[in-house]
Amino acid sequence: MKFKLARIINICHPEFISGSYRQLKEMLKRVQHDKRKMKGFTLIELLVVVAIIGILSSFAFANYAGARSRARDAQRKADLRQLQSAFELYRADQGSYPSSPLPACGSALTSGGATYIQKIPCDPQNTGKYIYSYIVSGSTYTLISCLENVNDSQKDTANNATYCNGGTTNWSYTLINP
């Protein structure tokens, strides 16, 4: 045992080769005791980690909010295309487009017993700020929606300020009859 302990300490601490067994044993206890004290993280290390996690989570949240507005904009575009299909079916049967304004959100578009769309789509936010506008003029119509993402690649080149205030809050998206 003495030889093994001396050999371990000799490998770890070569300067203690000539010490007695008792001195070597005391030194080994101090080294083990010091190692127990050094377990864990310092307060500064913990604060740095918490700060880094906070910064990363703020980036993730900002991206998440942007993804939600892009998803609502995609729903708005799909709703306008759905309305466009219903108006084209209506014109094929009736010979003209339905008169404006659009029926109320959630109601059906019907004529002469035929249903062209079960429910007029509501805006995904349904706050009244973003609405679907329908303008009919003889043999043409225009469907307008306001998009939240002003950087959308399909937005109108020039914002329709009558329906959307533009700037950094929303921008118009228009579909015209084919």
C-alpha positions as CSV (number, residue, x, y, z in Angstrom):
1,M,0.0,0.0,0.0
2,K,2.8,2.4,0.9
3,F,4.5,1.7,-2.4
4,K,1.3,2.3,-4.4
5,L,0.5,5.5,-2.6
6,A,4.0,6.8,-3.0
7,R,4.0,5.8,-6.7
8,I,0.7,7.7,-7.3
9,I,2.0,10.8,-5.6
10,N,5.3,10.4,-7.3
11,I,3.5,10.4,-10.7
12,C,1.2,13.3,-9.7
13,H,3.8,15.4,-7.7
14,P,7.4,14.4,-8.5
15,E,8.7,17.0,-6.0
16,F,7.5,14.9,-3.1
17,I,9.5,11.8,-3.9
18,S,11.8,12.0,-0.8
19,G,8.9,12.7,1.8
20,S,7.8,10.2,4.4
21,Y,4.7,8.1,4.0
22,R,2.8,10.3,6.5
23,Q,3.7,13.5,4.7
24,L,2.6,12.0,1.4
25,K,-0.7,10.8,2.8
26,E,-1.4,14.3,4.2
27,M,-0.5,15.8,0.9
28,L,-2.9,13.4,-0.9
29,K,-5.7,14.3,1.5
30,R,-5.2,18.0,0.8
31,V,-5.2,17.5,-2.9
32,Q,-8.4,15.5,-2.7
33,H,-10.0,18.1,-0.4
34,D,-9.0,20.9,-2.8
35,K,-10.6,19.0,-5.7
36,R,-13.9,18.8,-3.7
37,K,-13.9,22.5,-3.2
38,M,-13.5,23.2,-7.0
39,K,-16.7,21.4,-8.1
40,G,-19.5,23.5,-9.6
41,F,-19.6,26.8,-11.5
42,T,-18.8,30.3,-10.3
43,L,-21.5,33.0,-10.1
44,I,-20.0,34.9,-13.1
45,E,-20.0,31.7,-15.2
46,L,-23.7,31.2,-14.5
47,L,-24.5,34.8,-15.2
48,V,-22.7,34.6,-18.6
49,V,-24.6,31.5,-19.5
50,V,-28.0,33.0,-18.5
51,A,-27.2,36.1,-20.5
52,I,-26.3,34.1,-23.6
53,I,-29.5,32.1,-23.3
54,G,-31.5,35.3,-23.0
55,I,-30.0,36.8,-26.1
56,L,-30.5,33.6,-28.1
57,S,-34.1,33.3,-27.0
58,S,-34.9,36.9,-27.9
59,F,-33.7,36.2,-31.5
60,A,-35.8,33.0,-31.6
61,F,-38.9,34.9,-30.4
62,A,-38.4,37.7,-32.9
63,N,-38.2,35.1,-35.7
64,Y,-41.2,33.3,-34.4
65,A,-43.3,36.5,-34.4
66,G,-42.2,37.2,-38.0
67,A,-43.2,33.6,-39.0
68,R,-46.6,34.0,-37.5
69,S,-47.3,37.2,-39.6
70,R,-46.0,35.5,-42.7
71,A,-48.4,32.6,-42.0
72,R,-51.3,35.0,-41.6
73,D,-50.3,36.7,-44.9
74,A,-50.2,33.3,-46.7
75,Q,-53.7,32.6,-45.4
76,R,-54.9,36.0,-46.7
77,K,-53.6,35.2,-50.1
78,A,-55.2,31.8,-50.1
79,D,-58.5,33.3,-49.0
80,L,-58.4,35.8,-51.9
81,R,-57.7,33.0,-54.4
82,Q,-60.6,31.1,-53.0
83,L,-62.9,34.1,-53.4
84,Q,-61.5,34.6,-56.9
85,S,-62.5,31.0,-57.8
86,A,-66.0,31.4,-56.3
87,F,-66.5,34.7,-58.3
88,E,-65.4,33.0,-61.5
89,L,-67.9,30.2,-60.9
90,Y,-70.6,32.8,-60.1
91,R,-69.9,34.6,-63.4
92,A,-69.9,31.4,-65.4
93,D,-73.5,30.6,-64.1
94,Q,-74.9,34.1,-63.8
95,G,-73.2,36.0,-66.6
96,S,-71.8,38.7,-64.3
97,Y,-69.8,39.0,-61.1
98,P,-71.6,39.3,-57.7
99,S,-72.4,42.9,-56.7
100,S,-70.3,44.6,-54.1
101,P,-69.8,44.8,-51.2
102,L,-68.7,41.4,-50.2
103,P,-71.2,39.3,-48.1
104,A,-70.4,39.4,-44.4
105,C,-67.5,37.3,-43.2
106,G,-68.7,33.8,-42.4
107,S,-71.8,33.9,-44.6
108,A,-72.3,32.0,-47.9
109,L,-72.2,33.4,-51.4
110,T,-75.4,32.0,-53.1
111,S,-77.6,32.9,-56.0
112,G,-80.6,31.1,-57.3
113,G,-80.2,28.1,-55.1
114,A,-76.6,27.6,-56.0
115,T,-73.9,28.0,-53.4
116,Y,-70.5,29.2,-54.7
117,I,-68.7,29.4,-51.4
118,Q,-69.9,28.0,-48.1
119,K,-68.3,30.7,-46.0
120,I,-66.8,34.0,-47.0
121,P,-63.3,33.7,-45.4
122,C,-62.6,35.9,-42.4
123,D,-59.2,37.6,-41.9
124,P,-56.9,35.4,-39.8
125,Q,-56.6,38.0,-37.1
126,N,-60.3,39.0,-37.3
127,T,-59.6,42.4,-35.6
128,G,-61.1,44.6,-38.3
129,K,-57.7,46.1,-39.1
130,Y,-57.1,43.6,-41.9
131,I,-60.1,43.1,-44.1
132,Y,-60.9,41.8,-47.5
133,S,-62.2,44.4,-49.9
134,Y,-64.1,43.7,-53.1
135,I,-64.7,46.2,-55.9
136,V,-66.7,45.3,-59.0
137,S,-66.9,47.5,-62.0
138,G,-68.8,46.1,-65.0
139,S,-67.0,43.0,-66.2
140,T,-64.0,43.3,-63.8
141,Y,-63.4,43.1,-60.1
142,T,-60.6,43.7,-57.7
143,L,-60.0,41.8,-54.4
144,I,-57.7,43.7,-51.9
145,S,-56.2,42.6,-48.7
146,C,-53.7,44.2,-46.4
147,L,-50.5,42.2,-45.6
148,E,-48.7,42.5,-42.3
149,N,-45.3,41.7,-43.9
150,V,-44.3,44.8,-45.8
151,N,-41.3,42.8,-47.3
152,D,-43.6,40.2,-49.0
153,S,-42.4,39.5,-52.5
154,Q,-46.0,39.4,-53.8
155,K,-47.2,42.7,-52.4
156,D,-48.4,45.5,-54.7
157,T,-45.7,47.7,-56.2
158,A,-47.7,50.8,-55.1
159,N,-49.6,50.5,-51.9
160,N,-53.4,51.1,-52.1
161,A,-53.6,53.7,-49.4
162,T,-57.4,53.7,-49.5
163,Y,-57.4,50.3,-47.8
164,C,-53.9,49.9,-46.3
165,N,-51.9,52.6,-44.5
166,G,-48.6,51.2,-45.9
167,G,-45.3,52.2,-44.3
168,T,-44.1,49.7,-41.8
169,T,-47.4,48.3,-40.6
170,N,-49.2,46.8,-43.6
171,W,-49.2,46.8,-47.4
172,S,-51.8,46.0,-50.0
173,Y,-52.1,42.8,-52.0
174,T,-54.5,42.9,-55.0
175,L,-56.0,40.2,-57.2
176,I,-57.8,41.2,-60.4
177,N,-60.1,39.0,-62.4
178,P,-58.2,36.8,-64.8
